Amino acid sequence: MSAEVNLPAPAKHASMAQFFKSHMRDYGMLISLLAIVAFFQYMTDGTLLRPLNLTNLVLQNSYIVIMALGMLLVIVAGHIDLSVGSIVGFIGALAAILMVQYHLHFIPTTIICLLAGGAIGAAQGYWVAYFRIPSFIVTLAGMLVFRGLSLALLAGQSVGPFPVEFQRLSSGFIPDVFGMEGYHLTTLLLCVVTPLAMIGLNVAARIRRHRFAIDQEPLPLFIVKNLGLFAAMAYIGSLLATYKGLPNVLIIMVVLIGLYAFVTRDTTIGRRVYALGGNEKAAKLSGIDTRRLTFYTFVNMGVLAALAGLIFAARLNTATPKAGVSFELDVIAACFIGGASASGGVGRVTGAVIGAFIMGVMNNGMSIIGIGIDWQQVIKGLVLLAAVFFDVYNKSKS
């Protein structure tokens, strides 16, 4: 009598319409970003995607993207952090005091500042996690405290300039190992090899999902998405190669995006954060230490805010009392526009990054075509409201 072998059923493939309907949150913002880029590329007569402006776009939004990675985890866990802009200003002030006034080397200064950011996040996370004080109140207090400490450290004045080595954190570019005149070949090669590696990982993941009969996107969409990824990165690389190449901060940003995408998608702690935001009581009953997890999300946010503060200070080449003002609004808006849910438990790293670049492209494009800062604020507010409405409407329909 032969034993029966139970093999997994073939993976199901939803129709294109069904898949788009069920993943509207994921693809809607990407389509919106492409449409906004195309609109401003046309309205600015091609200025938006010129190499110089493209580099400036990366430099201007790097610290927002970096903080959005941390804010996403905080929001997914069901909380909010209003203090990140003040932490940016405080860390920049601390770095200026250490490097400019006390002449401390930039490497130990960087380490001290990152540890200080983690300590700030830990202090705020402790009140939220273990005393159950609403994060809105705790971080609102933190926003006021660290804005005041920034003013105290700087005595109300700007402090700078920073050492040239530290400035390269934001204003430096990767070297061209080929040494070509007028064209940064290393940049082009990296922007071709990187998407090819990502496509290879995507294909491997698709094969693995098929083997275990897991639902996945239709094959034509998978092919189009990966070809689009390759084309976009190769095109951007070809543009940046004609200028100075890849900025150092872009490398830092890409590494962090990849790391956080992996953590949120493929690790136990990432899944636990989503479980915490989805239903805290159920997560606690399943054995998750929800208080410690909440604490860690705020520590992580503090470290990333400190890194953003260092990058911003390096870019300005000075620490100012007004540094970081309103950054928290742009960071929170990036997460919500990118598909994070205000009630927690929902959100993706790629969505937060797309949301940050939507805000960045809008800011840059509107400035180029001459829209005043007053109307820019109005338009950004309406975009944020529309994104949250879209989230609530989708939930009510599901």
Buried (B, 14 or more C-beta within 10 A) or exposed (E): EEEEEEEEEEBEBBEEEEBBEEEBBBBBBBEBBEEBBEBBBEBBEEBBBBBEBBBEBBBBBBBBBBBBBBBBBBBBBBBBBBBBBBBBBBBBBBBBBBBBEEEBEBEEBBEBBBEBBBBBBBBBBBBBBEEEBEBEEBBBBBBEBBBEBBBEBBEEEBBBBBBEEBBBBBBBBBEBEEEEEEBBBBBBBBBBEBBEEBBEEBEEBBEEBBEEEEEBBBEEBBEEBBEEBBEEBBEBBBBBBBBBBBBBBBEBBBEBBEEBBEBBBEEEEBBBBBBBBBBBEEBBEEEBBBBEBBBBBBBBBBBBBBBBBBBBBBBBBBBBBEBBBEBBBBBBBBBBBBBBBBEBBBBBBBBBBBBBBBBBBBBBBBBBEEBEEEEBEEEBEEBBEEBBEBBEEBEEEE
